[in-house]
Amino acid sequence: MTRLLTKEQARQLDQISINDLNISGIQLMENAGKKIAELARELISKIHHPSILIICGKGNNGGDGFAAALQLYEWGYQIYIQAISDAQNIVGDSLHFYQQCEQKELFITYGSDVPPIENQDLIIDAVLGTGIRLPIRSELIPIIEWINQVNSIVLSVDVPSGLDADTGQTDPTVVKADYTITMGHEKIGMVFGDGKPLCGIVVTADIGFPAINDIQLSGREWTLFKEDIAYKLLTSPNRNTYKHRQGKVLIVAGSKGMTGAAILSTMAAMRTGAGLTITCTPSSLNTVYEKHILEGMTLPLDDDGKGYFSLNHFEGIKEKMDWADVVIIGPGLGSHEETVQLVSQLLKFSKIPIILDADGLRCIYNNASLSEIKCPLIITPHLGELSYLVNKDSSLVQNAPMVYAEEWMKTFSGIAVVKSVPATVFHKNKAIMNTSGHSGLASAGTGDVLCGIVGSFVAQGLSLKDAAQLGVFIHGKTGDSLLSKKGDRGLLASDLLDGSPKIIKVYESV
């Protein structure tokens, strides 16, 4: 796993290095400057007599820029510096390196106006670092717009100026970097939301921080899911296995007009290795289910032609829960109050794991029924559903989903798969951000497929956390494999059904 840091954790790491390891702030800044300079030298290695412009803010980010300027100057490069602030406003350790640049008579201009230097081969953006608060100061807008317009390689220091390192939110005016060099570890905002495309190619720099596993940082532990974990989690079935040992999945899903959700979840479970499935169906819709679910079983429940589940179906479903290894509840259920009541009762009764998705989440909106749930539980909300869970306006949640997911996890002891970009698995004090998938997966039915995949992995014996993180990865990886054939706009949820076994085979170990 690759660790990610919040802004606060990055600050803590800095302070631990200074206070516990006796590495001065000036030394850390000098180390950062050397790493920036080394990458800059690599980026311009094939350019004859390159020109480098370094734009420095007044804080530590700017200090890293001044330190890089000194190193590049010593190597003989033509260096120009644009200092956003006057000398008297440059503070802390940054002042030390600014003064050295002055002493060596490096070319420095001041202010936030467009620099008077033309034809830069490389621009180093050291304007704003991880400590920014949005929106950025209005006087910075022209120079950031200029950076984005010139035909130069752009290297940002720590994060592109205008990007929030915690949320991935941006100012309307934000640097679009070709490369970003970040100190110690990537920040969560660099892979979330708009962060990833804005950062370009990311390089992490070791500037002397202690090993992350040797220290205690406050807050949630953020990591990136890497495909080497998939190799560890996926093993080929025992040659002597049979269907009852390969996992039994009970699906409570679908309603009139939304039978496809139940079918997709069921087929996804089977396509990813579940040995047996039973899909509960309102009796008036059973012929539709049976037409498409050829290899799985159905459980028709008398619905008097209503086309949805009700509390009257509790006993019939409860009986089959004793058979199952996991229950998927929610895809396409609809919003009928009787259905919500049924789901609430199933959650209270169940002792086996439940995957709660889509309309199934309605019974726990605003924390309702949470205290009465005793079974192991995975929830899979998209951002609209998350807004109902935390009882906040959807626009707020859309802008800072990880903030509100954190809020939700304070009241929830299970596992939450927050379907954002990237999808993130929350479990206890950990958050695992997915590394696969693309925008083509933002279409109807893909969440139903994901639900089936996760349920299948739980039924096959993986822990809920491993099933959730592996399911999200395989789901996204399948989408990636289909990108060249289907494109972002042409991918259908049903395309994932045939593609997922091929992806699983890649990662299966004997």
C-alpha positions in Angstrom: 0.0 0.0 0.0 1.1 3.5 -0.8 0.5 6.0 2.0 -1.2 9.3 1.4 -1.2 12.3 3.8 -3.7 14.9 4.8 -2.4 18.5 5.2 -2.4 18.1 9.0 -0.4 14.8 8.8 2.1 16.4 6.4 2.5 19.2 9.0 2.9 16.7 11.8 5.6 14.8 9.8 7.5 18.0 9.3 7.4 18.8 13.0 8.4 15.2 14.0 11.4 15.5 11.8 12.4 18.8 13.3 11.6 18.1 17.0 12.4 14.4 17.3 15.1 13.8 14.6 16.7 17.2 15.1 16.5 18.0 11.4 16.2 21.7 11.1 13.6 23.3 9.0 16.3 24.9 6.9 17.9 21.5 6.3 14.5 20.1 5.2 14.0 23.0 2.9 17.5 22.6 1.4 16.8 18.9 0.8 13.6 19.8 -0.9 15.3 22.3 -3.1 17.9 19.8 -4.2 15.2 17.3 -5.1 13.3 19.9 -7.1 16.5 20.9 -8.9 17.4 17.3 -9.7 14.0 16.7 -11.3 14.2 20.0 -13.1 17.6 19.1 -14.5 16.2 15.8 -15.8 13.2 17.5 -17.4 15.4 20.0 -19.4 18.3 17.6 -20.1 17.8 17.6 -23.8 17.3 21.4 -24.2 20.3 23.5 -25.4 20.9 26.4 -23.0 17.6 26.1 -21.1 15.9 29.0 -19.4 14.2 28.4 -16.0 11.7 30.6 -14.3 10.9 29.9 -10.6 7.8 31.6 -9.2 8.0 31.8 -5.4 5.3 32.6 -2.9 6.1 34.0 0.6 5.7 30.8 2.6 7.5 27.4 2.8 6.5 26.5 -0.8 8.3 29.6 -2.0 11.2 28.7 0.2 11.6 25.4 -1.6 11.6 27.3 -4.8 14.4 29.7 -3.6 16.4 26.7 -2.4 16.0 25.0 -5.8 17.1 28.2 -7.6 20.3 28.2 -5.6 21.1 24.6 -6.5 20.3 25.1 -10.2 22.4 28.3 -10.2 25.4 26.4 -8.8 25.0 23.9 -11.6 25.3 26.7 -14.1 21.7 27.1 -15.3 20.1 30.4 -16.4 17.7 31.2 -13.5 15.0 33.8 -13.2 13.0 34.3 -10.1 9.6 35.9 -9.7 9.0 36.6 -6.0 5.3 37.1 -5.5 5.9 39.1 -2.2 8.3 41.9 -1.4 11.3 40.9 0.7 9.8 42.1 4.0 6.9 39.7 3.6 9.0 36.6 3.1 9.1 34.8 6.4 10.5 31.8 8.3 13.1 29.5 6.7 12.1 30.8 3.3 13.8 34.1 4.2 17.1 32.3 4.6 17.1 31.0 1.0 15.7 34.2 -0.4 18.6 36.2 1.2 21.1 33.7 -0.3 19.6 34.3 -3.7 19.9 38.0 -3.3 23.5 37.7 -2.1 24.4 35.7 -5.2 22.6 38.3 -7.3 20.2 36.0 -9.0 17.8 37.8 -11.3 14.7 38.5 -9.2 11.5 40.4 -10.1 8.7 41.1 -7.6 4.9 41.1 -7.5 2.2 39.0 -9.0 2.2 40.6 -12.4 3.1 38.5 -15.4 6.9 38.2 -15.4 8.9 40.2 -17.9 10.9 37.1 -19.0 10.0 35.4 -22.3 10.6 31.9 -23.7 11.0 29.9 -20.5 11.7 26.3 -21.1 10.7 25.3 -17.6 8.5 27.1 -15.1 8.7 25.9 -11.5 5.4 26.7 -9.6 6.3 27.4 -6.0 3.5 29.8 -5.3 1.1 28.1 -3.0 1.6 24.8 -1.1 -0.5 22.5 1.0 -1.5 25.2 3.5 -3.8 27.2 1.2 -7.3 28.1 1.8 -9.7 28.6 -1.1 -10.4 30.8 -2.8 -6.9 32.1 -3.7 -6.1 35.8 -3.5 -7.4 37.6 -6.5 -4.0 39.1 -7.3 -2.6 35.6 -8.0 -5.1 34.9 -10.7 -3.3 36.7 -13.7 0.0 34.9 -13.1 -1.6 31.5 -12.7 -3.6 32.1 -15.9 -0.3 33.1 -17.6 1.4 29.9 -16.4 -1.3 27.8 -18.0 -1.1 29.7 -21.3 2.6 29.7 -22.0 4.3 26.9 -23.9 6.6 25.7 -21.2 7.1 22.6 -19.1 5.4 23.3 -15.7 6.7 21.7 -12.5 4.7 22.3 -9.4 6.1 22.0 -5.9 4.2 19.8 -3.5 0.8 20.6 -5.1 -0.2 22.7 -8.1 -1.1 26.2 -6.8 -4.8 26.5 -6.3 -5.4 22.8 -5.4 -6.6 21.9 -1.9 -4.4 19.1 -0.7 -7.2 17.6 1.4 -10.3 17.6 -0.8 -9.1 17.8 -4.4 -11.2 21.0 -4.7 -9.7 23.8 -6.8 -10.0 27.5 -7.2 -11.5 28.3 -10.7 -7.9 29.4 -11.4 -5.4 26.6 -10.7 -2.1 25.6 -12.1 -2.3 22.7 -14.6 1.1 21.0 -14.0 2.9 18.7 -16.3 4.8 17.3 -13.3 4.4 17.7 -9.5 7.1 16.9 -7.0 5.7 16.3 -3.6 7.6 16.0 -0.4 7.6 12.6 1.5 4.2 11.3 0.4 1.4 12.3 -1.9 -1.5 14.2 -0.4 -5.0 12.8 -0.7 -6.2 15.8 -2.7 -3.7 14.9 -5.4 -5.6 11.7 -6.3 -9.1 12.8 -5.5 -11.5 14.9 -7.5 -9.7 17.2 -9.9 -6.3 16.6 -8.3 -5.0 13.8 -10.4 -5.3 15.3 -13.8 -4.0 18.7 -12.5 -0.9 17.2 -11.0 0.4 15.5 -14.2 3.1 13.0 -13.5 3.8 12.9 -9.7 7.2 12.3 -8.2 7.6 11.8 -4.5 10.8 13.2 -2.9 12.6 11.8 0.1 13.9 14.8 2.0 14.8 13.1 5.2 11.4 12.4 6.8 11.2 9.3 9.1 9.7 6.1 7.8 5.9 6.5 8.0 5.4 3.1 9.7 7.7 4.1 12.5 5.7 7.1 13.8 2.2 7.9 15.0 0.2 10.5 13.0 -3.2 11.6 14.1 -6.3 11.2 11.9 -7.2 8.5 9.4 -4.7 6.3 7.7 -5.0 6.9 3.9 -3.6 4.5 1.4 -3.7 3.7 -2.3 -4.8 0.3 -3.4 -2.1 -1.2 -5.6 -2.5 -4.1 -7.9 0.1 -6.2 -6.0 -2.7 -6.6 -3.3 -5.0 -8.1 -5.9 -2.4 -10.8 -6.6 -2.3 -11.6 -2.9 -6.1 -11.7 -2.5 -7.0 -13.7 -5.5 -6.2 -17.4 -5.6 -7.5 -20.0 -8.0 -10.3 -22.3 -6.6 -9.2 -25.6 -5.2 -9.5 -28.2 -7.9 -11.8 -30.4 -5.6 -14.2 -27.5 -4.8 -17.9 -27.5 -5.7 -20.6 -25.0 -6.0 -21.7 -25.0 -2.4 -18.2 -24.2 -1.3 -17.8 -21.4 -3.8 -20.1 -19.1 -2.0 -23.9 -18.7 -1.8 -25.3 -15.2 -2.5 -28.9 -14.1 -1.7 -30.0 -11.0 -3.7 -33.0 -8.9 -2.6 -33.2 -6.4 -5.4 -35.4 -5.0 -8.2 -38.9 -3.7 -8.6 -41.3 -2.9 -11.5 -39.3 -0.8 -14.0 -36.0 -1.7 -12.3 -35.6 -5.4 -12.8 -32.3 -4.8 -14.6 -30.6 -3.8 -11.3 -31.4 -7.2 -9.8 -30.2 -9.1 -12.9 -27.0 -7.2 -13.1 -26.1 -7.7 -9.4 -26.9 -11.4 -9.8 -24.9 -12.0 -12.9 -22.0 -10.0 -11.5 -21.9 -12.3 -8.5 -21.8 -15.4 -10.7 -19.3 -14.0 -13.2 -16.9 -13.3 -10.4 -17.0 -16.8 -8.9 -20.0 -17.2 -6.6 -21.1 -20.9 -6.7 -24.8 -20.3 -6.1 -27.2 -17.4 -6.2 -30.9 -17.0 -5.2 -32.5 -13.8 -6.4 -35.7 -12.9 -4.6 -38.3 -11.5 -6.9 -41.8 -10.0 -6.6 -43.9 -12.8 -8.1 -45.4 -10.6 -10.8 -41.9 -9.9 -12.2 -40.5 -13.4 -11.9 -40.7 -14.2 -15.6 -38.5 -11.3 -16.3 -35.9 -12.4 -13.8 -35.9 -16.0 -15.0 -35.5 -15.0 -18.6 -32.2 -13.4 -17.9 -30.9 -15.3 -14.9 -30.3 -18.7 -16.5 -27.7 -20.1 -14.1 -29.1 -18.7 -10.9 -32.2 -19.5 -8.9 -35.1 -17.2 -8.2 -37.4 -17.0 -5.2 -40.8 -15.6 -6.3 -42.7 -13.9 -3.4 -46.4 -13.2 -3.8 -46.8 -9.4 -4.4 -50.5 -9.2 -5.5 -49.3 -7.7 -8.8 -47.7 -4.6 -7.0 -44.2 -5.2 -8.5 -42.3 -4.4 -5.3 -41.2 -6.0 -2.0 -43.1 -5.4 1.2 -43.0 -6.4 4.9 -45.1 -9.4 4.0 -42.0 -11.0 2.3 -39.9 -11.0 5.5 -40.5 -14.6 6.5 -39.8 -15.9 3.0 -36.5 -14.0 2.7 -35.5 -14.8 6.3 -35.7 -18.5 5.7 -33.3 -18.2 2.8 -30.9 -16.1 4.8 -30.0 -19.2 6.8 -28.8 -20.7 3.5 -26.7 -17.8 2.3 -23.2 -16.7 3.1 -24.0 -13.0 2.2 -27.1 -11.0 1.3 -27.1 -8.2 -1.3 -30.0 -5.8 -0.6 -30.9 -2.7 -2.4 -30.3 -2.4 -6.2 -33.5 -1.2 -7.9 -35.7 -1.8 -4.9 -37.6 1.5 -5.2 -38.8 3.9 -2.6 -42.0 2.4 -1.3 -42.4 2.7 2.4 -43.3 -1.0 2.7 -40.0 -1.9 1.0 -38.1 0.4 3.4 -39.7 -1.3 6.4 -38.8 -4.7 5.0 -35.1 -3.8 4.6 -35.1 -2.4 8.1 -36.4 -5.7 9.5 -33.9 -7.8 7.5 -31.0 -5.7 8.8 -32.2 -6.2 12.4 -32.6 -9.9 11.9 -29.5 -10.9 9.9 -26.4 -12.5 11.5 -24.6 -12.9 8.2 -22.9 -10.1 6.2 -25.1 -7.7 4.2 -24.1 -5.5 1.2 -26.5 -2.6 1.4 -26.8 -0.6 -1.8 -28.9 2.1 -3.6 -32.5 2.1 -2.4 -31.6 -0.2 0.4 -29.8 2.7 2.1 -33.1 4.5 2.7 -33.7 2.8 6.0 -30.5 4.2 7.5 -30.8 7.7 6.2 -30.0 10.2 9.1 -28.7 7.2 11.1 -32.1 5.6 11.5 -31.9 1.9 12.6 -28.1 2.0 12.8 -28.1 1.1 16.5 -30.2 -1.9 15.9 -28.0 -3.5 13.2 -25.8 -6.3 14.5 -24.7 -8.0 11.3 -21.5 -7.3 9.5 -22.4 -4.5 7.0 -21.0 -2.9 3.8 -22.7 0.1 2.5 -22.0 1.4 -1.1 -23.3 5.0 -1.4 -22.8 7.3 -4.3 -22.4 11.0 -3.5 -26.1 11.7 -3.7 -26.9 8.9 -1.3 -24.0 10.0 1.0 -25.7 13.5 1.2 -28.8 11.8 2.6 -26.8 9.7 5.0 -25.1 12.8 6.5 -28.2 15.0 6.1 -26.3 17.6 4.2 -27.1 19.5 0.9 -25.8 17.4 -2.0 -23.8 20.4 -3.4 -21.7 20.5 -0.2 -21.1 16.7 -0.3 -20.2 16.9 -4.0 -17.5 19.5 -3.3 -15.9 17.8 -0.3 -17.1 14.1 -0.3 -14.2 12.8 1.8 -14.9 15.3 4.5 -18.5 14.1 4.9 -17.5 10.5 4.5 -15.3 11.0 7.5 -18.2 12.5 9.4 -20.4 9.5 8.6 -17.7 7.0 9.8 -17.8 8.6 13.2 -21.3 7.0 13.7 -20.8 3.9 11.6 -18.8 0.8 12.6 -19.1 -1.1 9.3 -17.4 -0.6 5.9 -18.4 2.2 3.6 -17.6 2.1 -0.1 -18.0 5.7 -1.2 -18.4 5.8 -5.0 -16.6 8.9 -6.0 -13.5 9.6 -8.0 -11.7 7.5 -6.9 -13.9 5.1 -5.1 -12.8 4.9 -1.5 -13.2 2.1 1.1 -13.6 3.3 4.7 -13.0 0.8 7.5 -12.3 1.7 11.1 -9.4 4.2 11.0 -8.4 3.4 7.5 -9.4 4.7 4.0 -8.2 2.9 0.9 -8.5 4.8 -2.4 -8.9 2.9 -5.5 -6.4 3.1 -8.4 -8.5 1.8 -11.3 -11.5 2.9 -13.3 -12.4 5.9 -15.5 -15.3 8.2 -16.2 -17.1 5.7 -18.5 -18.1 3.8 -15.3 -20.4 6.7 -14.4 -23.4 5.2 -16.0 -26.6 3.4 -15.0 -26.1 -0.1 -13.6 -22.4 -0.1 -12.9 -23.1 0.3 -9.2 -25.3 -2.8 -9.3 -22.5 -4.7 -10.9 -20.1 -3.5 -8.2 -22.5 -4.7 -5.5 -22.6 -8.1 -7.0 -18.8 -8.4 -7.3 -18.3 -7.3 -3.7 -21.0 -9.8 -2.5 -19.4 -12.6 -4.5 -16.0 -12.0 -2.9 -17.5 -12.0 0.6 -19.3 -15.3 -0.1 -16.1 -16.8 -1.3 -14.5 -16.2 2.1 -12.7 -12.8 1.9 -13.0 -10.5 4.8 -15.4 -7.6 4.3 -12.6 -5.1 4.0 -10.7 -7.2 1.5 -13.8 -8.0 -0.5 -14.7 -4.3 -0.7 -11.3 -3.0 -1.8 -10.7 -5.9 -4.2 -14.2 -5.6 -5.7 -13.8 -1.9 -6.4 -10.4 -2.5 -8.0 -11.6 -5.4 -10.2 -14.7 -3.4 -11.2 -12.5 -0.4 -12.2 -9.9 -2.6 -13.9 -12.6 -4.3 -16.0 -13.7 -0.9 -17.1 -10.1 0.1 -18.0 -9.8 -3.0 -20.1 -12.8 -2.1 -22.1 -11.9 1.5 -22.7 -10.2 1.1 -26.1 -13.2 -0.9 -27.4 -16.1 1.0 -25.9 -14.7 4.5 -25.1 -15.9 6.6 -22.2 -19.4 7.1 -23.6 -20.1 3.7 -25.0 -19.5 1.5 -21.9 -22.6 -0.3 -20.6 -22.8 -2.0 -17.2 -23.5 -5.3 -18.9 -20.2 -5.1 -20.7 -18.5 -5.5 -17.3 -20.1 -8.9 -16.8 -18.1 -10.6 -19.6 -15.0 -8.6 -18.9 -14.6 -9.3 -15.2 -13.6 -13.0 -15.4 -10.8 -12.1 -17.8 -9.4 -9.5 -15.3 -9.7 -11.9 -12.4 -7.8 -14.5 -14.3 -4.9 -12.0 -14.7 -4.5 -11.6 -10.9 -5.3 -15.2 -9.8 -2.4 -17.1 -8.3 -2.3 -20.8 -8.1 
